[in-house]
Amino acid sequence: MLAVFYSNGIGILSAALGGMVGLAVFMPIYMMGGMGAGDVKLMGSLGMHAGWLLTMEIAVVSALVGGLWAGISIVKQSETAASLKLNCRLLLRMALPEKKTAAIPRRETPIMKSGSAGTLPYAVVIAIGTGLVIASRFMV
C-alpha cells in the first residue's frame, strides 16, 4: 500500500516484483529445511518495500553475513566442545581411581535436529544485511 500511495514510492509493479523475488530467493532453502517460513516471509515483505533489484542485493549480502555467522558459530562450538570434553576427562580422572576407570562410549550428536531449521537466527542476519546495503547507499 505504501508503494501505491506514497508519492516517492517504488510503484506497485516494482513492489509486487520485489515481493515475488524476495519469496523466490529463499523458498528453495526453506523447502530443504535450511530456514524457517518466517524468514522467507520477512524477505518477501522486505522485497515489497525495496523493489526487486535491491532485494537481490540484500539477499546476497545477507547470505554472506549468514555464512560468516555460521562459520564463526561452528568454530566457537568446536572450541567449546573440545574444552568441555577435556574438562570432563579431567574430572573423571580425579573422581575415579585409576584401576576402575572404564572407557566411556562415544555418542555422536547431530548438529541439527531433524525437522529443525537449525539455530542460526536468520531474521537477524537479514536485518544486518539490509542495514549494510542501506548504509552502503548513503556512503556512495
Disulfide bonds with the S-S distance in Angstrom:
none
